[in-house]
C-alpha cells in the first residue's frame, strides 16, 4: 500500500526509526481519511 517492500536503512536502530515513520504515515493517512483534512488541521492548531 505504501509502496515499500524492504527497508532502506541498515542496523536495528535505523530500521526501527524507518518503521516508526511508516507507521506514523499510515496512521496520519488513516485519520485524514476518517476525519477529513479540515478537522485534522483544526485539531492540530488547537493543540
HELIX and SHEET records of a PDB file:
HELIX    1   1 UNK A   12  UNK A   35  1                                  24    
HELIX    2   2 UNK A   37  UNK A   46  1                                  10    
END                                                                             
